Amino acid sequence: MTSIKVLTVNPGSTSTKIAVFVDEQNVFQKNIKHAVEELAPFERIADQFAYRRDMIVKVLGEEAKMDLADFDYIVGRGGLVKPVASGIYPVNEAMKKDLSAGVLGEHASNLGGLIAADLAALSGKAKAYIADPVVVDELDELARITGHPAFERVSIFHALNQKAIARTYAKEHGKRYEDLNLIVVHLGGGISVGAHCKGRVVDVDNCLDGNGPFSPERSGSLPSGALVDACFSGKYTKAQLKKMICGQGGYVAYLGTNDAYEVELRVKAGDRKAALIEQAMIYQIAKEVGAQATVFSGQVDAILVTGGIARGKDFVEDLKKRVSFLAPVFVYPGEDEMKALAMNAYMLHRGEIEAKIYQ
C-alpha cells in the first residue's frame, strides 16, 4: 500500500513550524526561526509569503531530504478568514484573496493557507488545505445575544486543538465525537472553554479580547462600568486599553510574567500573592466550566483539559476539585497543532469527513 505523506505548515510571528507525516507518524519536524531584522523589510505580514515559502523548501530539501512532489496533502494553519464552520477547507481563490487582504486582521497564521497553496502548486501532486481556523463559528443563536443589540458575541477560540482533543477522547473511548456532550478547556496564553454539543461548539468564550476567565496575558471579562470609565478617564490611549485587555492582562498585570510555570514555582516558594492570583484564575476557569455545563442542562459526558498549563499537576488537581462533580475530567497536557492539522488530512483521506468550500 502506498504511504500517504502530509506536510503541515504553521506560521507564527517569528517562526514557521513545519512537520512531515507519513501514514500518521511524525517523521520530521522543524521550527524555522526568523530573526526580527530579517522580517523588518516587509511592510505587511502578507509580504513575507515568498521569504517563508523559500525557507520551507530549503529545509525540506536539505534537512528532511524530501521533495515537494513526495506529498499528497499540504495543510496550513487556518488564519483570520471569515467565520466558518469547523472542518477542513481546500485553499481556493476566495480564501487566498481574504488571507492576503487580512479580511479580519493581519496575523502570521494568514500565511498558512497561502504558503500551502503555493507549495501544492509547485508539487504538482499535493492538494492544499487549511483546517479549523481560530474563527470557527458554530455558536447557537442564543449564545450570540449579549444584552444589548449594539454588541454581539463572536467566536474566537483554540478551535484546532479543542476539536482535535475532543476527537481524540471520542476515539479512545470507542465513541463518535458527534454523539457526545463535551466541555473542552484549553489552558494557554489565552484560555478558552468550549461547549461541544454533538460535534458543534455551540458556546465558547471569546478568549482573545472578549470574555471568560483571565489568563497568563489576557484580562477576560472585566466590569463594564469601570472599563467605560477607564476609556474616558484620559489616562489611557485606545492602544493601551487594548493591550490591557489582551497582552498585558492576567498574570502579566498582577505578577509581571506570562509564564505559568514561573508562577507555579513562586507559589511553591511561598509567594502568597502568586498563590492568590493562581487560585483566582482556577476559580474563574471553574466558573466558566460550570456555566458551559448549563448549556447541556447538566448532561455532560466529560470535561477535557488541554494546553500548556495542563502540564501543571497541582493546577489541574485544584481545577478538578471544583468541576469533577459535573462530569469525569480527562487531561491532555500540551498541544500538538501539527498533529491536529495532519489528523484532518488523514480523516479526509479515509472518508471520515468531507471537505467544505470557503466562500
N, C-alpha and C positions, 0 to 999 in steps of 0.2 A: 504494500500500500504506500502511495506517495505521501511524504510528510507535508504537513501544512505549516508554512512559515509566516509569521506575523511580526511586523515591525511596529513598535509603539513610539510615539513622539510626544513629549510633554515639556513645552517651553515654559520656563519661569523667568522672573525679572532679570536674573544674572546668570542663568544656566539653561541648558537644554538637556533633559534626560531622554535617553533612548534605551530601548530594550528589544532583544530579539527572542522570539519564542518559536520553538519547534515542537509541534504536537503538544502544546500547552506547557512545555518545560522552558523555563527561562535559561537560555544558554549564553547570553551576553547582555551586560548592562553597563552603561556609561553615563556619568554626569558630566557633560561638557560645560566647563566654566567659561564665562565671558567677562573679561575684565571691563571695568567701568569705562576706561579710556577707549576700549575697542567699540563700545556701544555709543559713545559720545557723539560721533559724527552723524548718527541717524536722528533726524528730527522727530519722526514718528516711529512707534513700535513696528508698524507695518513695513517700514523701510528696512527693517533688519532681516526681512524674509530671505533674500538671496545669501546673505552672510551666514545665517544659521543653517540654511539648507546645505551649503557647501561644506560646512564643518561636519555635518552628519554624514555626508557622502564620504568625506575623508576618513572619518573614524571607522565607518563600516568597512571600507576597503583595507585600511592599514592595520586596524586592531581586531575587528571581528572576522576579517578575511571573507567578507560576503559581498556579493554584487546585488544591486537593486533588482535585477532580473530574477533573483532567488525567491523573492517574496510573493505571497498570494494576497495578503492584506496589509495595508498600512493604516494604522488608526491613530489619529491625532487627538490631543486633549481638546475637548469642546470649549470654545471661547464664549464671549458675550454676544451670542446671536440673539435673535428674537426669542421670546419664551416658546418652549416646545414641550411636547410630551416626552417622557422618558423613552430611551431607546437608542438604536444605532442608525446613523444617517449617512448616506453617501454624500460626499462633498460635491455639490453641484454649483452652477454659476451663481444662483441666487445667494447661496451661502458664502461663496468667495467674495461676492460684492459686499455683503453685510460685514464680514470679518475684516475686509480691507478698509471699509469706511468706519468701522468701530461703531456700529449702529446703536449699541447700548453702552459704549465706552471703550476706551483703549486699555488692553491688558495683554501681557505676553502670551497668554493662552490662546488669544485670537490667531496666533501664528500656527497653532497645531494643525488646523484643517487646511490652511494654505500650503504649509510645507508638505503635508501628507499628499495633497492633490498633485503637487509638482513632482514629488518623488515617484508617485504612481505612474505619472505620465512618462518620466524618464525610464521607469522599469519596463513599460510596455506590456506588463503582465498583471501587476498588482492592482487592486481596487482600493480607493481611498475613502475613509470614513472618519466621523467623529462619534463619540458615544457619551451620553448622559452629561451634558454641559451643566454648569452651575445654575443656569437659568431654566432648568427643567421645571415645568409648571403643570401640576396635576391637582391643584387646590380645588376643593369643593367650593361651591358658590358661597356657602355660609362662612367659610374661612377667610374670604376676601373682605368681608364687612368689618370696618374699624370702629364706627361710632359717629363718623361724620363723612358725608359724601365727597368732600374735598380730598379725602385720603383713602387709599385702598391698599390692603396688604399685598405684597408681592412675594414671589417665591424665588429666593436666592439661598442656596444651601449646598452642602457637600454631596451632591446627587450621585456622583460617580462612586464614591466609597460607600455611601449609605446603601445604594442599590446592590453593589457587589457583596457587601456583608450580609444583607438580607437574603440574597440568593444562595450564598454560601451556607448560611444557617439552614435554609429550607432543604438544600441538598443533603447536608449532614444528617438531617432528621427524616429523610425519606418523604418529604412533603413538597408541594408546589408553592412557590412564593405567592402565586395568585390566589391561594386558598387561605392565607394567613393574615392575622392582625398583629402587626409588629410595631414596637416603638424602637427606633434606632437613634442612639446618642453618639454623635461624633464629637470627640474632645480634641481640639487642636487649637491653633491660634485664634480661630473662631469656633464657636460651639453651636451646633445645630441639633435639634431634637425633632425627628420626623415621625408622623403617624402614617404607617404603611398599611393601607386597607386593601386587602385582596390585590396586591400588585401596584397600587397607586399611592403616592404620597399626598394624601388629601389635606394635610395640615402640617406646617413646619414654620419655625421662627425664621425671620429674615436675619441671618447671622452676620451679614456684612455691615449694615448700618441701620438696622431696624429695631427688632425687639428680641425678647428672650433673655436668658442668663448672661451675665457678663463673662468674659473670657480673658485669657492672658493679655490681649491687647485691644479688646472692644468693650464698650460700656453696656451693651444690651439695652433693656428697657430703662428709661430714665423718667423721673417725674415731669410730666408735660409742662405744668405751670412754671416750674423752676427753670426748665430748658428754654421756654419762651422768654423769661426774664433775663437769662444769660445772653440770649440773642440780641436783646435791645439794651443791654447794660452799657455798651460802649467799651467793655473790657476786652472783647474778643473779636477777631475778624471771622468771616464765614469760614475761611480755610482752617483757622484754629479750632473752631467749633466742630468742623467735620473731623479733624484729627482727634479731638477729644472723644468723639463717638467711635471712630474706627482708626486704630493705630496707636493712640496714646490713652486708651481707656483701660479698664480692668486692672490686671496685675501691674501694668506699666504705670498707671496713675497712682495706685496705692503703694506699690512696693518698688517701683523703679526698674522692673525687669519684666520681660515677656517669657522668661524661661521657667516653665512649670517645675522642672527638676530642681532648679536653684531654689525655688520657693519650698519645695519638699525638704531639701537639705536644711534650709533655715528653720523650718518647723521642727525637724528632728534635733536641731541645735538649741531649741528652746525659745525661738523668736515668737513672742506672743502675738504681735501684730500680724506676722505672716500666717500664723495658725488661724487667727480670726478671719482674715481675708480668704484663705483657702477654704475654710468651712463655709463662709458665706457663698462662695462660688458653688460648692457642692449643694448647699441649701437651695440656691436658685435653680440649679440643674434639676434637682429632685422635684421642685415645684412645677417645672416645665414638663417633666415626665408625667407627673400627676395630672396636669392639665390635658396632656395628649391622651391619657387613659380615658378621659371623659368622652373623647371623640368616638371611642368604641363602646361607650356605656359600660366600661369596665371589663369588656370581653377581650382581654389582651393575651395572645399566645406566648409572647416572650418579649423581653427587653434586651436589646443588643447594644453593648457598649464598645466603641471602637475609637481609633485615633491615637495620636502620640501620647496624650496624657493618660490613656488607659493602661500604659505600662506602669504607672504608679500604683502599686498594690494597696497601700494604705488609703489612697484617694478613692480607688474603686470600692474598697471594702466599706468605707464610710458612705459612699453613694448607695451601695447595695442595701445597707441598713435602713435607708429611708424609702427605697422603692420596691424592695423584693416582695412586699406583701401584695403588690399589684399583679406580678407575674414572675416566672423564673428569669433570672438575669444571666446572660452569657457574654463573655468578654473576648473581644478580638483585638488585642493590642496592636497599635501602629496602623499604618495604612499603606496599601500597595496599589498605587494608581496605575502603574504599568501593567500589573497583572489584571486589574479591573478592565482596562482598555482591551487587552488581549482576550479576556473572557468573552467580551461582547462579540468579537470577531469569530471565535470558535462556536459560540452559540448560534450565530448567524449561519456559519458553515454547516452545522449539524441540522439546521432547520428548526431549532428550538424557538427562535424569534425571527421576525421579519423586519427588514429594513424599512424605515419610514422616510418620507420625502419632505425635505425642507422647502418651504415656500416663502 
